[in-house]
Amino acid sequence: MISRGFFGRQRPPEVEKRLPPGQYLEKGFPVLSAGPTPRTPLERWSFALQGLVGSPLSWTWDEFLKLPSQTFTVDISCVTKWTKLDTKWLGVSVDTLLQSAQVDPGARYVMALCDGGYTTNVPLAELVNGAAFVAYQFDDKPLEAEHGGPARLVVPHLYFWKSAKWVRGLRFMEHDEPGFWESNGYNMHGDPWKEERYGGD
Amino acid sequence: MIQPPVLEWQIGVVTRITTENARTKTFTVALPKWIAHEPGQHYDVRLTAPDGYKTERSYSVASEPERRGEVDLTVERIVDGEVSPYLHDVLVIGDQLEVRGPIGGYFVWDVALGGPLLLVGGGSGVVPLMAMLRHRAAQESAIPTRLLYSCHGPDDLIYHDEFAALARAGGTLEIVITFTRQAPEGWSGYRRRIDAAMLNEVKEPLGEGIRSYVCGPTLLVEAVANALVASGMSPDRIRTERFGPTGS
């Protein structure tokens, strides 16, 4: 249906081709979360791999910072319709985390586990080969708590609710399970280019 | 897991446009495939240009689910926005509007969830809270409820007369307004940003076991949610919805 009298904003073609369907360009960095911002002191922070791994692994904050890190510049899209281009992060690739873990060949899905009880599910194949990382800096500064600091998962090719804030670990699973938003009406997969926003999309 | 139903786009018709304040209007949209929403949920609106370009935004439902067949979407006009200026400046009664919903399963409340209920809204963040209050009134619920509503000045208030009527009729509902920039002449109430002391005063009469819903700009939501946690409320009793610096 064409909306009578709607022509849309001026959209430079180089921007438009980077905006998934239905999204608009955002220059700020909106904050969205379902509850209060959790704050875990860094001395109590740890990051754990659990579930279908040979032996559970855990890093303290200091250990985590010593892992090889990389800068990532990626576009991010939130299911609430904004897309932000060229966001710059520093973090540890999921591939790096998995190097020291013996992930069971039967593991096909991952649940991200977070402070505050937030969870989100992602297929394991979509977290590896440089596709995802655990970030602790945004724009050359420590990641603010409101934006998921001290560390958040970043999975830029999926809607941003998959990029779990305040992430504390990954649980490896044989079968897919819904996380927090996935149990509240949102899509199990969440590909912005396929507009997989809600459960039935 | 059972595959959830597809949330289909549908073409509604605008049947009423209500001016709430200089920057805010309510659009009543009649829906051919109306589904009862939970108070707090939103709808997506999709606009399509003649060249095929589409853009979408989410707007909270202000009406109660007891009003069947239509929804009220209250929309603040964002100066450099794309969709809200269209809705405000172009859309007229009788126009079609493509929408889908209702959406969102967490920032929702109905009388079955119970209370006591502490609602905190800033600016147009009061919209989903209004759906909860209208639902509560339609159900003739006596659940002790307080709304703390932060507003720049009297010209920025929305739903003011209806709030007054709801609070009079309810008995167990109280509406507390704080003006952060300019208060009306003779105003004896709060005139500052919401802080921990104000929250404690407002929630104290509600006693224990409060459920809280907080909606507004990020700074307000962060401050309120942090203060509620610091006051001893369990984080899982505090549900938030934020709108940040978005260009909608």
Interface residues (C-beta under 8 A of the other chain):
Chain A: M1 I2 S3 R4 G5 F6 F7 G8 R9 R11 E16 P21 G22 Q23 Y24 L25 E26 K27 G28 F29 P30 V31 L32 S33 A34 G35 P36 T37 P38 T80 K81 W82 G116 G117 E146 D176 P178 F180 W181 S183 N184 G185 M188 R197 Y198 G199 G200 D201
Chain B: M1 Q3 P4 P5 V6 L7 I11 D44 R46 L47 T48 A49 P50 D51 Y53 K54 T55 E56 R57 S58 E82 Y86 V90 D95 Q96 L97 E98 I103 G104 G105 Y106 F107 T218 E222 A225 N226 L228 V229 P235 D236 I238 R239 T240 E241 R242 F243 G244 P245 T246 G247 S248
